[in-house]
Structure formats: structure tokens, C-alpha cells
Amino acid sequence: MTEPSGDVRVLVEYIAKSLVEAPDEVFVEQVDGDVIELEVAESDVGKVIGRQGRTARAMRTLLSAAGLRARKRYTLDIIE
């Protein structure tokens, strides 16, 4: 993501696939240009959210940092 037009969807997908046990069931969709929807297997939802939401918060922080370069504010929705 060295250029401002980097695909944040790919970033979220890479992070999520690294965290879960079933990476084949990770689906990331960009809705309305600034909303990223992340869907994982039901057994992996806890791993993506983390204890007290720390992992999800960290992913949202990375997403907002990537959005600064593109001058956009992205929102991450984790679908259960």
C-alpha cells in the first residue's frame, strides 16, 4: 500500500485470513466505497474480534491509518 489508491479490502482480507482457522471462509466486501464488511466462519468470529474487542479495534486502527493516505474514513463491520 505504497500509493494512496491502495485496496484496503485486500489489507483486511490478509489480516483476517492470518487470524482464523478456516481462511477459505473469509469474505470481504466493500460497500458504499467506505464500509468494509468482513464475514468469517461462525467458529472464527471470536478470533477476529479478540478479547474485549482488541483485535477488531486494532484492525479498525490500521484501516483508519490506511484511509488517511486515501483521504477517506473507512468503517469495518464484522458480520456474524
C-alpha atoms as one frame of an Amber mdcrd trajectory, in Angstrom:
protein
   0.000   0.000   0.000   2.614   2.495  -1.039   0.272   4.544  -3.162  -2.843
   6.408  -1.993  -5.205   4.310  -4.107  -4.285   1.043  -2.342  -7.046  -1.503
  -1.900  -7.922  -1.626   1.803 -10.175  -4.611   1.160  -7.064  -6.677   0.430
  -5.468  -5.489   3.675  -8.465  -6.565   5.767  -8.681  -9.891   3.941  -4.980
 -10.631   4.528  -5.201  -9.850   8.246  -8.390 -11.872   8.724  -7.046 -14.905
   6.859  -3.948 -14.822   9.056  -6.060 -14.921  12.231  -8.663 -17.598  11.511
  -8.517 -21.382  11.297 -10.694 -21.533   8.157  -9.196 -18.948   5.766 -11.318
 -20.272   2.893 -14.428 -18.942   4.627 -13.230 -15.333   4.867 -15.204 -12.944
   2.684 -14.534  -9.216   2.489 -16.790  -6.848   0.598 -16.530  -3.094   0.139
 -19.934  -1.434   0.351 -20.680   2.221  -0.477 -16.991   2.914  -1.018 -16.123
   3.394   2.645 -17.743   0.476   4.514 -15.801  -2.791   4.646 -17.824  -5.870
   5.603 -15.872  -8.834   6.974 -17.545 -12.234   7.181 -15.826 -15.265   8.714
 -16.879 -18.742   9.799 -19.032 -18.834  12.910 -16.315 -20.610  14.892 -13.752
 -17.917  13.984 -15.732 -14.808  14.937 -14.173 -14.723  18.398 -10.668 -14.819
  16.949 -11.368 -11.853  14.697 -12.962  -9.829  17.494 -10.418 -10.813  20.159
 -10.578 -10.368  23.906 -12.619  -7.317  24.784 -12.552  -6.357  21.087  -8.829
  -5.665  20.987  -8.159  -7.410  17.674 -11.121  -5.740  15.985 -10.023  -2.370
  17.379  -6.500  -2.923  16.049  -7.870  -3.794  12.593 -10.001  -0.641  12.645
  -6.942   1.403  13.627  -4.955   0.018  10.694  -7.912   0.706   8.428  -8.125
   4.304   9.564  -4.365   4.747   9.057  -4.694   3.387   5.522  -7.641   5.718
   4.994  -5.562   8.766   5.882  -3.432   8.226   2.801  -6.527   7.934   0.602
  -8.255  10.783   2.479 -11.209   8.545   3.325 -12.734   7.306   6.556 -13.341
   3.579   6.417 -15.665   1.608   8.659 -15.179  -2.096   9.453 -18.287  -4.200
  10.068 -17.794  -7.755  11.281 -20.733  -9.876  10.226 -21.596 -12.811  12.471
